[in-house]
Amino acid sequence: MSSGNEGGSKDGIKVNKEELRKKIIEALKRVYDPEIPINVWDLGLVYGLEISDDGVVKLTMTLTAPGCPVANMIVYQAASAIASIEGVKDVDVELVYEPPWDPTKMTEEGRRRFREIYGYDIVEEYLRAKKLQEQQGKG
């Protein structure tokens, strides 16, 4: 998905990539997976964020499950959130499923929010279950 931004950088003018990166992360923290009330950044759904010198953004992201029925909505919201940032000239969002998402990709803030909402640490549970599967010869 590609989305232009009329208020973005002008041709030939380099953007401050670090400042733009911070703004993009903040924008992604306002995009939520509707099934898990935690934003896509803190869920660890963003695998890559590249910014060219002229403000073209390439976002590589995944979903918590490959068959997610709202995949297009989440990708659109991420692209729109980024495109609305001053200095962004264009946005390309690539949706990937390799490597598959797992809870260890969550940020500390994401883990904290998950514990607040659901009452347990999903990463600890995931690692415990994975270890048990390996011990049983199924991993």
Contacts in CASP RR format, 6 or more apart in sequence:
PFRMAT RR
TARGET T0000
AUTHOR 0000-0000-0000
METHOD contacts of the structure
MODEL  1
MSSGNEGGSKDGIKVNKEELRKKIIEALKRVYDPEIPINVWDLGLVYGLE
ISDDGVVKLTMTLTAPGCPVANMIVYQAASAIASIEGVKDVDVELVYEPP
WDPTKMTEEGRRRFREIYGYDIVEEYLRAKKLQEQQGKG
1 75 0 8 1.000
1 76 0 8 1.000
1 79 0 8 1.000
1 91 0 8 1.000
1 92 0 8 1.000
1 93 0 8 1.000
2 79 0 8 1.000
2 90 0 8 1.000
2 91 0 8 1.000
2 92 0 8 1.000
3 79 0 8 1.000
3 80 0 8 1.000
3 82 0 8 1.000
3 83 0 8 1.000
3 90 0 8 1.000
3 91 0 8 1.000
4 83 0 8 1.000
4 88 0 8 1.000
4 89 0 8 1.000
4 90 0 8 1.000
4 91 0 8 1.000
5 83 0 8 1.000
5 84 0 8 1.000
5 85 0 8 1.000
5 86 0 8 1.000
5 87 0 8 1.000
5 88 0 8 1.000
5 89 0 8 1.000
5 90 0 8 1.000
5 91 0 8 1.000
7 86 0 8 1.000
7 87 0 8 1.000
8 55 0 8 1.000
8 86 0 8 1.000
8 87 0 8 1.000
8 88 0 8 1.000
8 89 0 8 1.000
9 15 0 8 1.000
9 54 0 8 1.000
9 55 0 8 1.000
9 87 0 8 1.000
9 88 0 8 1.000
9 89 0 8 1.000
11 54 0 8 1.000
12 54 0 8 1.000
13 54 0 8 1.000
14 53 0 8 1.000
14 54 0 8 1.000
15 51 0 8 1.000
15 53 0 8 1.000
15 54 0 8 1.000
15 55 0 8 1.000
15 87 0 8 1.000
17 51 0 8 1.000
17 53 0 8 1.000
20 51 0 8 1.000
20 55 0 8 1.000
20 57 0 8 1.000
20 85 0 8 1.000
20 87 0 8 1.000
20 88 0 8 1.000
21 49 0 8 1.000
21 51 0 8 1.000
23 85 0 8 1.000
24 49 0 8 1.000
24 51 0 8 1.000
24 57 0 8 1.000
24 59 0 8 1.000
24 82 0 8 1.000
24 85 0 8 1.000
24 88 0 8 1.000
25 41 0 8 1.000
25 49 0 8 1.000
27 81 0 8 1.000
27 82 0 8 1.000
27 84 0 8 1.000
27 85 0 8 1.000
28 39 0 8 1.000
28 40 0 8 1.000
28 41 0 8 1.000
28 46 0 8 1.000
28 78 0 8 1.000
28 81 0 8 1.000
28 82 0 8 1.000
29 39 0 8 1.000
29 41 0 8 1.000
29 42 0 8 1.000
30 39 0 8 1.000
30 81 0 8 1.000
31 39 0 8 1.000
31 40 0 8 1.000
31 41 0 8 1.000
31 74 0 8 1.000
31 77 0 8 1.000
31 78 0 8 1.000
31 81 0 8 1.000
32 38 0 8 1.000
32 39 0 8 1.000
32 40 0 8 1.000
33 39 0 8 1.000
33 40 0 8 1.000
33 43 0 8 1.000
33 45 0 8 1.000
33 63 0 8 1.000
33 64 0 8 1.000
33 70 0 8 1.000
33 74 0 8 1.000
34 70 0 8 1.000
34 73 0 8 1.000
34 74 0 8 1.000
35 64 0 8 1.000
35 68 0 8 1.000
35 70 0 8 1.000
36 43 0 8 1.000
36 64 0 8 1.000
36 114 0 8 1.000
37 113 0 8 1.000
37 117 0 8 1.000
38 106 0 8 1.000
38 110 0 8 1.000
38 113 0 8 1.000
38 114 0 8 1.000
38 117 0 8 1.000
40 46 0 8 1.000
40 61 0 8 1.000
40 74 0 8 1.000
40 78 0 8 1.000
41 107 0 8 1.000
42 106 0 8 1.000
42 107 0 8 1.000
42 109 0 8 1.000
42 110 0 8 1.000
42 113 0 8 1.000
43 64 0 8 1.000
43 101 0 8 1.000
43 105 0 8 1.000
43 106 0 8 1.000
43 110 0 8 1.000
44 101 0 8 1.000
44 105 0 8 1.000
44 106 0 8 1.000
44 107 0 8 1.000
45 61 0 8 1.000
45 62 0 8 1.000
45 63 0 8 1.000
45 64 0 8 1.000
45 74 0 8 1.000
45 101 0 8 1.000
45 105 0 8 1.000
46 59 0 8 1.000
46 60 0 8 1.000
46 61 0 8 1.000
47 60 0 8 1.000
47 61 0 8 1.000
47 62 0 8 1.000
47 96 0 8 1.000
48 58 0 8 1.000
48 59 0 8 1.000
48 60 0 8 1.000
48 61 0 8 1.000
49 57 0 8 1.000
49 58 0 8 1.000
49 59 0 8 1.000
49 60 0 8 1.000
50 57 0 8 1.000
50 58 0 8 1.000
51 57 0 8 1.000
51 58 0 8 1.000
52 58 0 8 1.000
54 89 0 8 1.000
55 87 0 8 1.000
55 88 0 8 1.000
55 89 0 8 1.000
55 90 0 8 1.000
56 89 0 8 1.000
56 90 0 8 1.000
56 91 0 8 1.000
56 92 0 8 1.000
57 82 0 8 1.000
57 88 0 8 1.000
57 90 0 8 1.000
57 91 0 8 1.000
57 92 0 8 1.000
58 92 0 8 1.000
58 94 0 8 1.000
59 78 0 8 1.000
59 79 0 8 1.000
59 82 0 8 1.000
59 91 0 8 1.000
59 92 0 8 1.000
59 93 0 8 1.000
59 94 0 8 1.000
60 93 0 8 1.000
60 94 0 8 1.000
60 96 0 8 1.000
61 75 0 8 1.000
61 78 0 8 1.000
61 93 0 8 1.000
61 94 0 8 1.000
61 95 0 8 1.000
61 96 0 8 1.000
62 95 0 8 1.000
62 96 0 8 1.000
62 97 0 8 1.000
62 100 0 8 1.000
62 101 0 8 1.000
63 71 0 8 1.000
63 74 0 8 1.000
63 95 0 8 1.000
63 97 0 8 1.000
63 101 0 8 1.000
64 101 0 8 1.000
65 101 0 8 1.000
66 97 0 8 1.000
66 100 0 8 1.000
68 74 0 8 1.000
71 95 0 8 1.000
75 93 0 8 1.000
75 95 0 8 1.000
78 93 0 8 1.000
79 91 0 8 1.000
79 93 0 8 1.000
82 88 0 8 1.000
82 91 0 8 1.000
83 90 0 8 1.000
83 91 0 8 1.000
102 126 0 8 1.000
103 111 0 8 1.000
103 114 0 8 1.000
103 122 0 8 1.000
103 123 0 8 1.000
103 125 0 8 1.000
103 126 0 8 1.000
104 123 0 8 1.000
104 126 0 8 1.000
104 127 0 8 1.000
106 114 0 8 1.000
106 122 0 8 1.000
106 123 0 8 1.000
111 121 0 8 1.000
111 122 0 8 1.000
111 123 0 8 1.000
114 121 0 8 1.000
114 122 0 8 1.000
115 121 0 8 1.000
115 122 0 8 1.000
130 139 0 8 1.000
133 139 0 8 1.000
END
